């Protein structure tokens, strides 16, 4: 990884902090609106409920935030970081509309993890809201990073994160597929144009 000028890193982290703040406002607002609708739409297949909870997938699931924070070291200009932030926010806006139109809930039964996984699962469940499933923004953001960072290793990481969303019972397969498609489409359609 190339050494980045301090100014770029500071500016990039500022862009990421702003994007994270806007994301949280949109994400939590969509959950409240979806909850107010008073119904949920099933987005799972019956066979998915047999997928066991895999506690070892929790660190992979949580690694998305590290993947996003790598932007200042993977991208070469503040314009590229800003463009990535805009792509993530565009995905968030699109997904939030779906969260409200198609309010879904996880159909997996509640999990009581072992001692080491308990705090991680508690953190995940505190930050993941009830109705924001379809599409998976976790998957969309991981795919965005893989496309933009353009290295094979990041695609492996994105696939692992996508699998972890189901193995940790945070998403269903339809959420993952829709999130993957959203990540590919939004990044390929907008990133290069916005980074120019």
Secondary structure, 3 states (H helix, E strand, C coil): CCCCCHHHHHHHHHHHHHHHHHHHHHHHHHHHHHHHCCCCCCCCCHHHHHCCCCHHHHHHHHCHHHHHHCHHHHCCCHHHHHHHHHHHHHHHHHHHHHHHHCCCCCCCCCCCCCHHHHHHHHHHHHHCCCCCCCCCHHHHHHHHHHHHHCCHHHHHHHHHHHHHHHHCCCCCHHHHHHHHHHHHHHHHHHHHHHHC
